[in-house]
């Protein structure tokens, strides 16, 4: 097919999505787990699955599922705490590859991004397929991890195509194939169709994207409104002109956690707030900015959520001062009864900040600050297993090198000594107090 047959300048948008990113990262750096079901997340009764390997998904385990349910579905899965430092390092390598491949890049999350390479404008589908194959190969070379790539005339089609390509594949949807691909999919596959819109469409007998595309636009307007209805009708017909563009800097950084058991003592609340403030502060410092507004969110045992905010005249990066404000806000936000969830967010961000302390605080309205990116989940796993060690900890031994804890208890700790490059390693059981065994940087497992 020649470029003339496609039309000079016709768009090609690509969507790259890392396959089971968190679990695949664990399997990469802990070779014993390759080809085994892996669940990433907390271990408590309220923990959720942050990532599930494809070997675990076969049994029905999924991300965002309660961990207890996932473990019942796949009782032989290895459960590990998340290692966000490792995932962020691998993500940086992925995004570097994508930036080299296209100057037009839009990261969506830690493990996915859109790109629109100018060199592909007007290209035939076969050329796009070769580009996608090279892109996946370059990502694997840089990270050792599989990725799936989808391509189409817009972001909607590209994302759907990458999902159809999983795992570890690519799918290019040419313009002549768009309705063939979109038509049979459920309407919920479209961006902007949530449970309410889906239910309304189902009442009219509209269950697929093809059926939505065939509707009269006036009928769509009557059900969904003019603005949303028009946009969804266009997307259903494969018309998607949204640009691929870098996202603006987040307007806030935040961290939150749900506790295994409700907190009932204010000392425990203050300790939890300090941990959340520290996690949010790490993101603040990493972004090179300072914060003027501190917001604390508290969810009670009956799921009632309240928040308190304060804004200072000048921005600060001082962890102690920010934590003190958050703890004071928590005292006013904590309801009667137990506390199920606590979150701390830092907003009113400024560039190149002075190290000003939080002083002359001016109360802000009692409403949460709008979230521009998801809060970092801080996984609470309860008491350390076997004393200072818990399953999944990265450790190093003076004689045996880098490893990870498989289990601990009764004064003993079992460590699997291996990294990405060693292949499956040997497990050794040591005394929990072995002075040669120390904690290690998770990034060492990439070696």
Secondary structure as UniProt FT lines:
FT   HELIX           3..6
FT   TURN            8..9
FT   STRAND          13..18
FT   TURN            19..20
FT   HELIX           21..29
FT   HELIX           31..33
FT   TURN            34..35
FT   STRAND          38..41
FT   TURN            45..46
FT   STRAND          48..52
FT   HELIX           54..57
FT   TURN            58..60
FT   TURN            63..64
FT   HELIX           67..73
FT   TURN            74..76
FT   STRAND          78..80
FT   HELIX           84..101
FT   STRAND          105..109
FT   TURN            110..111
FT   STRAND          112..115
FT   HELIX           118..120
FT   TURN            121..122
FT   HELIX           125..143
FT   STRAND          147..152
FT   HELIX           155..165
FT   STRAND          170..172
FT   HELIX           175..177
FT   HELIX           178..183
FT   HELIX           187..189
FT   TURN            191..192
FT   HELIX           195..203
FT   TURN            204..205
FT   HELIX           209..213
FT   HELIX           217..224
FT   HELIX           226..236
FT   TURN            237..238
FT   STRAND          252..263
FT   HELIX           266..286
FT   TURN            287..288
FT   STRAND          289..300
FT   TURN            301..302
FT   STRAND          305..316
FT   HELIX           319..333
FT   STRAND          339..347
FT   STRAND          350..351
FT   STRAND          362..363
FT   STRAND          376..377
FT   TURN            385..386
FT   TURN            391..392
FT   STRAND          394..397
FT   TURN            398..400
FT   STRAND          401..409
FT   TURN            410..411
FT   STRAND          412..417
FT   TURN            420..422
FT   STRAND          426..431
FT   TURN            432..433
FT   TURN            435..436
FT   STRAND          437..439
FT   HELIX           442..446
//
